Amino acid sequence: MKQTLNLICEAKVSLKKEADPKNSPSGKIAARVTTWGPRDGEDGRRFNYQPEGFMDWANEFAKSGKPLPMFLNHNDMGMPVGQWDSFQFDDDGIVTVAPLAIVTGPNVPALVVAGTE
């Protein structure tokens, strides 16, 4: 019997005008990975994200010493456009600032902005 596993990623990119890379390109991207609390998924499933499980993952991730690849639009079939090196926890959720691979993707800042319009 063949089974299919569907993974769903729900993301909303929201950039302020001052975050436009044309104004001050830094080669980095800042992102809120998730927020804490309850939510309903697009498919009707309910979630209640809490720091504890994520903290266990973050500790294991930090111990591994390996970066997490960053893919444009979460498409892991493409070339990575950067890497996530560390994650910070705050009262609202998880945030990260990560370098973009400008050498392998010179148009990535423009693509990130274009993907939000």
Phi and psi in degrees as GROMACS dihedral restraints (atoms count N, CA, C in turn):
[ dihedral_restraints ]
;  ai    aj    ak    al  type     phi  dphi    fc
    3     4     5     6     1   -94.4    20    10
    4     5     6     7     1   131.5    20    10
    6     7     8     9     1  -117.6    20    10
    7     8     9    10     1   146.7    20    10
    9    10    11    12     1  -114.2    20    10
   10    11    12    13     1   132.7    20    10
   12    13    14    15     1  -108.2    20    10
   13    14    15    16     1   121.7    20    10
   15    16    17    18     1  -106.4    20    10
   16    17    18    19     1   124.5    20    10
   18    19    20    21     1  -103.2    20    10
   19    20    21    22     1   133.1    20    10
   21    22    23    24     1  -114.9    20    10
   22    23    24    25     1   129.2    20    10
   24    25    26    27     1  -118.8    20    10
   25    26    27    28     1   120.2    20    10
   27    28    29    30     1  -106.3    20    10
   28    29    30    31     1   119.6    20    10
   30    31    32    33     1  -141.5    20    10
   31    32    33    34     1   146.3    20    10
   33    34    35    36     1  -133.3    20    10
   34    35    36    37     1   117.8    20    10
   36    37    38    39     1   -90.1    20    10
   37    38    39    40     1   131.1    20    10
   39    40    41    42     1  -137.3    20    10
   40    41    42    43     1   108.1    20    10
   42    43    44    45     1  -108.8    20    10
   43    44    45    46     1   138.1    20    10
   45    46    47    48     1   -84.2    20    10
   46    47    48    49     1   159.8    20    10
   48    49    50    51     1   -53.9    20    10
   49    50    51    52     1   -42.1    20    10
   51    52    53    54     1   -68.5    20    10
   52    53    54    55     1   -13.8    20    10
   54    55    56    57     1   -84.5    20    10
   55    56    57    58     1    -5.4    20    10
   57    58    59    60     1   -61.7    20    10
   58    59    60    61     1   122.0    20    10
   60    61    62    63     1   -61.3    20    10
   61    62    63    64     1   -20.0    20    10
   63    64    65    66     1   -68.0    20    10
   64    65    66    67     1   -25.9    20    10
   66    67    68    69     1   -76.9    20    10
   67    68    69    70     1   -38.8    20    10
   69    70    71    72     1  -162.5    20    10
   70    71    72    73     1    79.0    20    10
   72    73    74    75     1   -63.7    20    10
   73    74    75    76     1   128.9    20    10
   75    76    77    78     1  -113.2    20    10
   76    77    78    79     1   -15.4    20    10
   78    79    80    81     1    80.1    20    10
   79    80    81    82     1     9.8    20    10
   81    82    83    84     1  -127.6    20    10
   82    83    84    85     1   157.4    20    10
   84    85    86    87     1  -125.5    20    10
   85    86    87    88     1   137.2    20    10
   87    88    89    90     1  -109.1    20    10
   88    89    90    91     1   137.3    20    10
   90    91    92    93     1  -145.0    20    10
   91    92    93    94     1   143.4    20    10
   93    94    95    96     1   -92.0    20    10
   94    95    96    97     1   113.2    20    10
   96    97    98    99     1   -70.3    20    10
   97    98    99   100     1   -45.4    20    10
   99   100   101   102     1  -159.5    20    10
  100   101   102   103     1   164.1    20    10
  102   103   104   105     1  -114.8    20    10
  103   104   105   106     1   156.0    20    10
  105   106   107   108     1   -82.7    20    10
  106   107   108   109     1   151.7    20    10
  108   109   110   111     1   116.4    20    10
  109   110   111   112     1   179.2    20    10
  111   112   113   114     1   -79.1    20    10
  112   113   114   115     1   152.6    20    10
  114   115   116   117     1  -162.2    20    10
  115   116   117   118     1   159.2    20    10
  117   118   119   120     1  -104.7    20    10
  118   119   120   121     1   132.1    20    10
  120   121   122   123     1   -77.8    20    10
  121   122   123   124     1   161.2    20    10
  123   124   125   126     1   -59.2    20    10
  124   125   126   127     1   -27.9    20    10
  126   127   128   129     1   -92.4    20    10
  127   128   129   130     1    10.4    20    10
  129   130   131   132     1    93.3    20    10
  130   131   132   133     1   -11.1    20    10
  132   133   134   135     1   -70.8    20    10
  133   134   135   136     1   151.3    20    10
  135   136   137   138     1  -109.7    20    10
  136   137   138   139     1   141.6    20    10
  138   139   140   141     1  -127.7    20    10
  139   140   141   142     1   152.6    20    10
  141   142   143   144     1  -139.7    20    10
  142   143   144   145     1    89.9    20    10
  144   145   146   147     1   -75.6    20    10
  145   146   147   148     1   128.3    20    10
  147   148   149   150     1  -129.0    20    10
  148   149   150   151     1   153.5    20    10
  150   151   152   153     1   -62.9    20    10
  151   152   153   154     1   -29.8    20    10
  153   154   155   156     1   -56.2    20    10
  154   155   156   157     1   -54.2    20    10
  156   157   158   159     1   -63.4    20    10
  157   158   159   160     1   -38.9    20    10
  159   160   161   162     1   -68.2    20    10
  160   161   162   163     1   -34.9    20    10
  162   163   164   165     1   -65.4    20    10
  163   164   165   166     1   -40.8    20    10
  165   166   167   168     1   -59.3    20    10
  166   167   168   169     1   -45.3    20    10
  168   169   170   171     1   -62.5    20    10
  169   170   171   172     1   -44.8    20    10
  171   172   173   174     1   -62.6    20    10
  172   173   174   175     1   -38.9    20    10
  174   175   176   177     1   -64.9    20    10
  175   176   177   178     1   -43.6    20    10
  177   178   179   180     1   -64.1    20    10
  178   179   180   181     1   -41.2    20    10
  180   181   182   183     1   -60.1    20    10
  181   182   183   184     1   -46.6    20    10
  183   184   185   186     1   -62.5    20    10
  184   185   186   187     1   -38.7    20    10
  186   187   188   189     1   -66.6    20    10
  187   188   189   190     1   -30.5    20    10
  189   190   191   192     1   -68.4    20    10
  190   191   192   193     1   -29.0    20    10
  192   193   194   195     1    71.7    20    10
  193   194   195   196     1    10.2    20    10
  195   196   197   198     1  -106.5    20    10
  196   197   198   199     1   139.3    20    10
  198   199   200   201     1   -75.0    20    10
  199   200   201   202     1   157.2    20    10
  201   202   203   204     1   -98.4    20    10
  202   203   204   205     1   119.6    20    10
  204   205   206   207     1   -61.4    20    10
  205   206   207   208     1   144.0    20    10
  207   208   209   210     1  -108.1    20    10
  208   209   210   211     1   125.7    20    10
  210   211   212   213     1  -115.6    20    10
  211   212   213   214     1   141.1    20    10
  213   214   215   216     1   -62.5    20    10
  214   215   216   217     1   127.1    20    10
  216   217   218   219     1    57.0    20    10
  217   218   219   220     1    26.9    20    10
  219   220   221   222     1    62.9    20    10
  220   221   222   223     1    19.6    20    10
  222   223   224   225     1   -85.7    20    10
  223   224   225   226     1    95.1    20    10
  225   226   227   228     1   -75.7    20    10
  226   227   228   229     1     2.3    20    10
  228   229   230   231     1   -87.8    20    10
  229   230   231   232     1    -7.9    20    10
  231   232   233   234     1   -99.9    20    10
  232   233   234   235     1  -174.1    20    10
  234   235   236   237     1   -79.5    20    10
  235   236   237   238     1   136.9    20    10
  237   238   239   240     1   -60.2    20    10
  238   239   240   241     1   143.4    20    10
  240   241   242   243     1  -109.3    20    10
  241   242   243   244     1     5.3    20    10
  243   244   245   246     1   171.3    20    10
  244   245   246   247     1  -166.1    20    10
  246   247   248   249     1  -149.7    20    10
  247   248   249   250     1   145.7    20    10
  249   250   251   252     1   -94.7    20    10
  250   251   252   253     1   118.4    20    10
  252   253   254   255     1   -99.6    20    10
  253   254   255   256     1   -32.6    20    10
  255   256   257   258     1  -152.9    20    10
  256   257   258   259     1   158.2    20    10
  258   259   260   261     1  -131.9    20    10
  259   260   261   262     1   137.9    20    10
  261   262   263   264     1  -115.1    20    10
  262   263   264   265     1   141.1    20    10
  264   265   266   267     1  -103.8    20    10
  265   266   267   268     1   135.5    20    10
  267   268   269   270     1  -133.6    20    10
  268   269   270   271     1  -174.0    20    10
  270   271   272   273     1   -64.3    20    10
  271   272   273   274     1   -23.3    20    10
  273   274   275   276     1   -95.7    20    10
  274   275   276   277     1   -23.4    20    10
  276   277   278   279     1   161.3    20    10
  277   278   279   280     1  -144.1    20    10
  279   280   281   282     1  -115.0    20    10
  280   281   282   283     1   135.3    20    10
  282   283   284   285     1  -127.1    20    10
  283   284   285   286     1   158.0    20    10
  285   286   287   288     1  -150.6    20    10
  286   287   288   289     1   151.0    20    10
  288   289   290   291     1  -124.9    20    10
  289   290   291   292     1   127.6    20    10
  291   292   293   294     1  -139.3    20    10
  292   293   294   295     1   150.2    20    10
  294   295   296   297     1   -76.4    20    10
  295   296   297   298     1   141.0    20    10
  297   298   299   300     1   -90.3    20    10
  298   299   300   301     1   148.6    20    10
  300   301   302   303     1   -85.6    20    10
  301   302   303   304     1    77.5    20    10
  303   304   305   306     1   -60.6    20    10
  304   305   306   307     1   -33.9    20    10
  306   307   308   309     1   -64.8    20    10
  307   308   309   310     1   -41.1    20    10
  309   310   311   312     1   -88.0    20    10
  310   311   312   313     1   -11.4    20    10
  312   313   314   315     1  -146.3    20    10
  313   314   315   316     1    74.1    20    10
  315   316   317   318     1   -62.9    20    10
  316   317   318   319     1   -20.1    20    10
  318   319   320   321     1   -99.6    20    10
  319   320   321   322     1     7.2    20    10
  321   322   323   324     1   -57.7    20    10
  322   323   324   325     1   -47.5    20    10
  324   325   326   327     1   -56.7    20    10
  325   326   327   328     1   -41.1    20    10
  327   328   329   330     1   -66.8    20    10
  328   329   330   331     1   -38.2    20    10
  330   331   332   333     1   -67.0    20    10
  331   332   333   334     1   -38.2    20    10
  333   334   335   336     1   -62.9    20    10
  334   335   336   337     1   -44.2    20    10
  336   337   338   339     1   -66.1    20    10
  337   338   339   340     1   -44.1    20    10
  339   340   341   342     1   -61.8    20    10
  340   341   342   343     1   -33.5    20    10
  342   343   344   345     1   -71.3    20    10
  343   344   345   346     1   -11.4    20    10
  345   346   347   348     1  -100.8    20    10
  346   347   348   349     1    -7.7    20    10
